[in-house]
Amino acid sequence: MKFIVDAQLPPLLCKVLEKAGLSAIHVDSLPKGDKSSDTEIIDYADENQLIIVTKDSDFYYSHMIKKQPRKLLLVTTGNLKNSDLFSLIRINILNIKELFKSCDYVELNNDGLVGHEK
């Protein structure tokens, strides 16, 4: 399972995902970095079979309307300290992996996860 972490989330989140045995890159590593448009990020993610991790609701609307990106992990926790976000990811990582077996869109909120079936 491979992820691309969007610009409004910290690059350190990639390390958290990698420590859980997942592959992750940050948008900063794309040619245009955090100046990459949503469309460029979506295209890159879909071409490379990456799950976009984001707080940006624009990706949600694009997924719901156009099925782009193909896979989305939407973080809807509101403002959290990075350490709290990382803990929430660590606590839910096994369920995140499991949900993406049957879901294209998973929402991570303060109460846990919501999987949305394909």
KOLTOR-224306 format. One line per 10 residues: their letters; for each residue x, y, z negated of N, C-alpha, C. Coordinates in steps of 0.001 Angstrom, whole numbers, plus 500000, padded with zeros to 6 digits. Last residue first. Layout:
<nodes>
A	X/Y/Z/X/Y/Z/X/Y/Z | ...
</nodes>
This chain:
<nodes>
KEHGVLGDNN	483358/500724/502399/483583/501012/503817/482274/501163/504550 | 482387/502235/499256/482586/501124/500185/482730/501595/501624 | 484096/504011/496988/483047/504182/497975/483310/503176/499090 | 484728/503914/493540/485045/503417/494870/483849/503563/495782 | 485877/505892/491064/484644/505574/491777/485081/505136/493172 | 487575/505782/487886/487528/505666/489342/486123/505412/489839 | 487655/507975/485126/488168/506782/485782/488039/506874/487290 | 486949/510366/484038/486372/509171/483437/486883/507881/484051 | 488104/512308/485612/488514/512208/484209/488000/510956/483516 | 488551/510555/488760/488085/511672/487945/488503/511446/486494
LEVYDCSKFL	489247/509631/491919/489807/509560/490573/489333/510788/489814 | 487641/507890/494457/487701/509140/493712/488247/508865/492319 | 488334/506497/497575/488301/506294/496130/488460/507650/495470 | 487515/505140/500588/487539/506392/499848/487362/506071/498370 | 487371/502650/501545/488210/503578/502294/488397/504893/501543 | 487352/499495/499838/486904/500882/499990/487900/501682/500830 | 488460/497046/499337/487090/497073/499848/486561/498478/500117 | 491018/497568/498579/490791/496346/499356/489398/496358/499987 | 490934/499735/496948/491270/499985/498345/491211/498716/499194 | 490449/498537/494456/489368/499232/495148/489676/499460/496624
EKINLINIRI	493019/497563/493755/491905/496642/493995/490788/497315/494793 | 494508/499916/493409/494930/498896/494373/493759/497987/494750 | 492999/501040/491326/493143/501752/492597/493515/500757/493689 | 493398/499174/489304/492052/499326/489869/492075/500080/491194 | 496099/499641/488826/495655/498310/489251/494265/498370/489884 | 496072/502397/488029/496740/501959/489251/496286/500579/489728 | 495060/503682/485787/494116/503203/486796/494754/502543/488014 | 497217/504462/484246/496149/503684/483611/495263/503010/484656 | 498629/506042/486113/499210/504797/485576/498132/503883/484994 | 496820/508198/486463/497191/507339/487597/497714/506001/487078
LSFLDSNKLN	496844/509243/483875/495589/508785/484462/495844/507860/485652 | 499528/510001/483677/498975/508969/482786/497690/508387/483351 | 499599/512026/485603/500429/510837/485779/499926/509692/484901 | 497854/513884/484403/497531/513297/485708/498308/512002/485912 | 499352/514495/482120/498031/513875/481975/497581/513221/483282 | 501608/515670/483275/501777/514465/482458/500443/513745/482263 | 500495/517943/484503/501048/516861/485318/501172/515567/484521 | 497392/518927/483083/498845/518939/483032/499334/517779/483888 | 494689/519684/485296/495298/518840/484269/496783/519137/484224 | 491773/520970/486613/493158/521265/486240/493589/520375/485077
GTTVLLLKRP	489874/518282/488059/490046/519680/487682/491497/519890/487310 | 489771/515754/489027/489918/515910/487580/489870/517357/487128 | 489618/514406/491465/488605/515403/491097/488602/515647/489586 | 491408/513295/494068/491565/513567/492645/490624/514706/492280 | 490855/510829/496401/490531/512210/496050/490590/512370/494531 | 492339/509010/498652/492247/509011/497194/492078/510467/496782 | 491400/507584/501718/491515/508796/500923/491394/508484/499436 | 491770/506542/505077/491774/506192/503648/492136/507423/502828 | 491484/507887/507496/490858/506574/507323/490747/506196/505862 | 490724/511413/507167/491623/510271/507261/490869/508960/507033
QKKIMHSYYF	488124/510556/509173/489533/510929/509215/489826/511776/507994 | 485444/510238/509593/486219/509060/509163/487713/509293/509332 | 484034/512543/509992/484765/511991/511142/485501/510684/510849 | 482617/512980/507553/482035/513338/508845/482692/512596/509999 | 484216/512017/505449/482784/511692/505487/482180/511933/506872 | 486743/513112/506049/486563/511660/505946/485086/511285/506107 | 486159/515835/505935/486641/515247/507183/486461/513734/507184 | 485483/516057/503226/484490/516352/504263/484902/515754/505606 | 487973/515310/502053/486740/514569/501765/485717/514794/502878 | 489630/517333/502949/489899/515958/503381/488681/515070/503142
DSDKTVIILQ	488532/519491/501586/488465/519476/503053/488732/518066/503597 | 489148/519239/498913/487852/518716/499353/487700/518724/500877 | 492171/518340/497633/491560/519208/498636/490270/518597/499180 | 493704/516770/496176/492643/517437/495431/491776/518265/496384 | 494954/513564/497359/494743/515010/497424/493705/515474/496417 | 496527/511192/499179/496188/511523/497796/496105/513042/497730 | 495876/509137/501920/496121/510512/501471/495641/510661/500031 | 497514/506248/502783/496359/506754/502054/496711/508167/501583 | 498758/505362/506004/498956/505908/504674/497625/506350/504084 | 499373/504463/508638/498555/503673/507711/498807/504061/506252
NEDAYDIIET	500452/506164/510437/501386/505389/509621/500685/504557/508543 | 498303/507434/511604/499275/506767/512487/500191/505828/511702 | 497105/508560/509324/496413/507510/510068/497367/506744/510984 | 499079/510455/508531/498619/509397/507625/497986/508246/508401 | 499239/512095/510801/500415/511379/510326/500009/510197/509440 | 496592/513088/510887/497149/512330/512022/498345/511495/511580 | 496501/514424/508396/495585/513318/508700/496146/512455/509820 | 498456/516373/508813/498597/515415/507714/497725/514194/507972 | 497349/517782/510961/498663/517133/511106/498881/516075/510026 | 494993/518698/509732/494921/517818/510900/496235/517079/511114
DSSKDGKPLS	496009/520415/507780/495262/519213/507374/495210/518209/508521 | 499350/521414/508748/497897/521590/508706/497242/520297/508227 | 502258/522059/506870/501529/521149/507766/500034/521387/507625 | 503604/523417/504992/502954/524256/506016/502187/523388/507025 | 505002/521685/503472/503687/522078/502966/502974/523077/503880 | 506606/520408/506373/506465/520436/504920/505066/520828/504488 | 506965/519982/509010/506533/521330/508623/506322/521460/507116 | 507846/517238/508900/508643/518277/509575/508259/519706/509176 | 507341/515975/505508/506942/516091/506913/507740/517227/507565 | 507950/516182/502852/508902/515459/503693/508511/515447/505177
DVHIASLGAK	505807/517418/501629/507036/518198/501796/508041/517513/502718 | 504004/515403/501196/503834/516216/502402/505085/517054/502676 | 505796/512596/499927/505098/513858/499701/505026/514600/501029 | 505204/509068/499859/505965/510229/500298/505130/511469/499996 | 505370/505782/498509/504754/507112/498542/505743/508147/499061 | 504473/502466/497774/505292/503349/498588/504593/504704/498655 | 504348/500874/494548/503734/501370/495770/504715/502266/496513 | 505135/500149/492013/505336/499206/493105/504711/499609/494427 | 505057/502030/490139/503957/501056/490084/504048/500067/491243 | 507051/503679/490932/507303/502860/489740/506220/501801/489553
ELVKCLLPPL	505658/504976/493004/506743/504042/493330/507073/503140/492147 | 503934/506637/491553/503379/505588/492412/504441/504538/492742 | 505852/508280/490344/504900/507527/489513/504320/506362/490319 | 507037/509413/492587/507843/508554/491703/506939/507696/490825 | 504905/510961/493513/505455/509882/494358/506256/508903/493518 | 504649/512883/491591/503614/511847/491662/504076/510676/492538 | 506579/514738/492138/506894/513723/491138/505846/512604/491098 | 505350/516618/493766/506162/515564/494386/506506/514432/493420 | 501993/517400/492651/503451/517478/492506/504188/516324/493191 | 499519/518634/494930/499914/517690/493885/501438/517632/493831
QADVIFKM	499144/520200/497094/498764/520774/495807/498987/519819/494643 | 500035/518616/499329/500848/519731/498822/500439/520229/497439 | 499475/515025/498953/499239/516347/499529/499952/517441/498723 | 501212/512097/499483/500706/513006/498460/500641/514412/499048 | 500517/509115/500972/501115/510421/501221/500419/511398/500277 | 501175/505611/500355/500475/506863/500107/501259/508054/500639 | 500609/502156/500914/501453/503331/501098/500610/504603/500997 | 500852/498838/500000/500000/500000/500000/500905/501233/500000
</nodes>
